[in-house]
């Protein structure tokens, strides 16, 4: 009986600490996505009603080959940086990059 009380006495003060650690790690995972870098042709870039539309691509080369706006929309509030021209395609079309969530 004494051993059981001793174990219970040791476990009770530890339990809130374990819960606090779990709480912290849980909230960090629920915060959202990692930042993303997207590219598109400058002529397609449009900010409309809190949404950013363009021919979004995962890298510079794909942005040159996608010649129409995509259905992917980025929320304006997700912008981390302003769009920045990073180069031109072979046909002279400027390509911009956008850092966002």
Buried (B, 14 or more C-beta within 10 A) or exposed (E): EEEEEEEEEEEEEEEEEEEEEEEEEEEEEEEEEEEBEBBBBBEBBEEEEEEBBBBBBEEBEBBBEBEEBEEEBBEEEBBEEEBEEEEBBEEEBEBBBBBBB
